Amino acid sequence: MNISVIGTGYVGLVVGACLAETGNDVVCADVVASKIEGLKKNILPIYEPGLEDLVERNQDDGRLSFTTDIAAAIASADVLFIAVGTPPDEDGSADLQHVLAVAREVGKHMTREMVIVTKSTVPVGTAGKVAAEVRKEAKHPFHMCSNPEFLKEGAAVDDFMKPDRVVLGVDSEFARRMMSEIYAPFVRTGNPIIFMDIASAEMTKYAANGMLATRISFMNEVANLCELVGANVDMVRRGIGSDSRIGPSFLFPGPGYGGSCFPKDVKALVRTAAEMGMELKVLSSVEEVNQAQKLRLSEKLRDALGDDLHGTRIAVWGLAFKPQTDDMRDAPSLTLIEDLLEAGATVCAHDPAAMGEAKHKLNDRITYAETNYDALIGADALVVVTDWNEYRHPDFARVKSSLRRPVVIDGRNLYDPAKMAGLGFTYHSIGRQSVEQTQPQRVGEYA
Ligand SMILES: NC(=O)c1ccc[n+]([C@@H]2O[C@H](COP(=O)([O-])OP(=O)(O)OC[C@H]3O[C@@H](n4cnc5c(N)ncnc54)[C@H](O)[C@@H]3O)[C@@H](O)[C@H]2O)c1
């Protein structure tokens, strides 16, 4: 099948590469020429495990190509996926300007009957708006499909190749048939394709992200209360996660959620409800709790070092909003770093994948360390923000000897408080009792 994907960001590139992998002829188009030039040479604009191999192989085999010629991409498509960004507008609603700009081009350049798929996360009613734009100039019949994407950055290729489910909102039998054909190779193990009306499909994506964000904010509040009442949130998490009605996923407390989806999708859903005259009380609180949680690491740092951080040097491990990605959109690391810089501290940071992205966002306002250990040299404290695997079992003797003061603030509960106490660290984590510096035992006893 001839498929075109407009927008080659995290979603569009994964969708395009995976659909080429199952034998389709795929054209990926984007307005950013430098991105397309890089992709033609198999240079990816993002870090996503497994994606580079897919792009290279399918490009070599001639099933995947990249272009800035949006009109040509539209003209060659039987099925067109719109995967452009939908950032938050000033009032929190999803900004549809990119989606509608593509829709206007589709009407002008389509050459055959086609299915137009909204892959971007868009509010209920958007497929109708896209159809209205296309209809203004369309010379061929077309069909709409809302196909929300549930991939997780860091595991995006796997998630797309082996989805828990595929949600398809369609308005015709033609669209249903074409989309069934496209997705058949991805659901061979029996995971469902769930067909529904377009409004329900659009709503499903927001409801899913709203639910996941709610679990995170709920657990962050539980964690904060655990600290006050002397409970251990890790135990509480295991205690409730083993209940089959609750399940273990998305119960880890931390420094607040970030990334390109939860913050904007929660805001957009709250906004959609407001436009309908309804207040989404739960989700409004979820957002409020998350904003406060993003400041928890700075608060803990002040608990450990004192209120005046002026002149201190802080090592930060982890800049991406989660491991296995270079995405820093709305990352908790940014809230922490901005607060530290404002307080007069200096920051030296490390991240295995997001240093390039961080340099774009923060320039030379902080320094960047080549290794996580280099970041520690002469620092007054270490703050762990992202739970990259390589931070899980560090050489604690080296950590301690590199730091000026043995202070570790752990935003991901990676380390054992008893062990940290034994090693002589002052150690603060999320939802567990803090430990203050004591006489250290030998590191080897805990290794
Ligand atoms: N990133 C995720 O994990 C994820 C997961 C599920 C859904 N989504 C949704 O998918 C959509 C895309 O997200 P993303 O993270 O891939 O965004 P992104 O910002 O990484 O990529 C968007 C791409 O669209 C391009 N673009 C913008 N306007 C264009 C136009 N008129 N023509 C051609 N290209 C254009 C941009 O240059 C950019 O390369 C959003 O609606 C997002 O909410 C994202």
The ligand as a Tripos MOL2 file, in Angstrom:
@<TRIPOS>MOLECULE
LIG
   44    48     1     0     0
SMALL
NO_CHARGES

@<TRIPOS>ATOM
      1 N1          5.8930   11.7980   21.5490 N.am      1 LIG1
      2 C1          5.0800   10.8790   22.0350 C.2       1 LIG1
      3 O1          5.4440   10.0470   22.8610 O.2       1 LIG1
      4 C2          3.6650   10.7960   21.5230 C.ar      1 LIG1
      5 C3          2.9170    9.6450   21.7910 C.ar      1 LIG1
      6 C4          1.6190    9.5790   21.3230 C.ar      1 LIG1
      7 C5          1.0670   10.6500   20.6290 C.ar      1 LIG1
      8 N2          1.8110   11.7710   20.4030 N.ar      1 LIG1
      9 C6          1.2060   12.8580   19.6340 C.3       1 LIG1
     10 O2          1.6890   12.7820   18.2950 O.3       1 LIG1
     11 C7          1.8290   14.0980   17.7550 C.3       1 LIG1
     12 C8          3.2600   14.3200   17.2990 C.3       1 LIG1
     13 O3          4.0910   14.2210   18.4210 O.3       1 LIG1
     14 P1          5.6930   14.1380   18.3060 P.3       1 LIG1
     15 O4          6.2110   13.9160   19.6760 O.co2     1 LIG1
     16 O5          6.0400   13.2090   17.2130 O.co2     1 LIG1
     17 O6          5.9930   15.6610   17.8400 O.3       1 LIG1
     18 P2          7.3440   16.2720   17.2730 P.3       1 LIG1
     19 O7          7.3280   17.6920   17.6430 O.co2     1 LIG1
     20 O8          8.5060   15.4010   17.6800 O.co2     1 LIG1
     21 O9          7.1990   16.1220   15.6800 O.3       1 LIG1
     22 C9          6.2890   16.8370   14.9200 C.3       1 LIG1
     23 C10         6.8790   17.0060   13.5230 C.3       1 LIG1
     24 O10         5.8960   17.6030   12.6800 O.3       1 LIG1
     25 C11         6.5800   18.5080   11.7820 C.3       1 LIG1
     26 N3          5.6060   19.4520   11.2240 N.ar      1 LIG1
     27 C12         4.9690   20.4810   11.8330 C.ar      1 LIG1
     28 N4          4.1420   21.1020   10.9720 N.ar      1 LIG1
     29 C13         4.2480   20.4450    9.7920 C.ar      1 LIG1
     30 C14         3.6300   20.6080    8.5160 C.ar      1 LIG1
     31 N5          2.7420   21.5630    8.2980 N.pl3     1 LIG1
     32 N6          3.9880   19.7500    7.5370 N.ar      1 LIG1
     33 C15         4.8990   18.7850    7.7410 C.ar      1 LIG1
     34 N7          5.5050   18.5850    8.9270 N.ar      1 LIG1
     35 C16         5.1820   19.4050    9.9450 C.ar      1 LIG1
     36 C17         7.6330   19.1390   12.6510 C.3       1 LIG1
     37 O11         8.6590   19.7180   11.9050 O.3       1 LIG1
     38 C18         8.0950   17.9270   13.4790 C.3       1 LIG1
     39 O12         9.1710   17.2680   12.8420 O.3       1 LIG1
     40 C19         1.3750   15.0560   18.8410 C.3       1 LIG1
     41 O13         0.0180   15.3420   18.6710 O.3       1 LIG1
     42 C20         1.5580   14.2380   20.1190 C.3       1 LIG1
     43 O14         0.6960   14.6370   21.1400 O.3       1 LIG1
     44 C21         3.1010   11.8580   20.8260 C.ar      1 LIG1
@<TRIPOS>BOND
     1     1     2 1
     2     2     3 2
     3     2     4 1
     4     4     5 ar
     5     4    44 ar
     6     5     6 ar
     7     6     7 ar
     8     7     8 ar
     9     8     9 1
    10     8    44 ar
    11     9    10 1
    12     9    42 1
    13    10    11 1
    14    11    12 1
    15    11    40 1
    16    12    13 1
    17    13    14 1
    18    14    15 2
    19    14    16 1
    20    14    17 1
    21    17    18 1
    22    18    19 2
    23    18    20 1
    24    18    21 1
    25    21    22 1
    26    22    23 1
    27    23    24 1
    28    23    38 1
    29    24    25 1
    30    25    26 1
    31    25    36 1
    32    26    27 ar
    33    26    35 ar
    34    27    28 ar
    35    28    29 ar
    36    29    30 ar
    37    29    35 ar
    38    30    31 1
    39    30    32 ar
    40    32    33 ar
    41    33    34 ar
    42    34    35 ar
    43    36    37 1
    44    36    38 1
    45    38    39 1
    46    40    41 1
    47    40    42 1
    48    42    43 1
@<TRIPOS>SUBSTRUCTURE
     1 LIG1         1 GROUP 0 **** ****
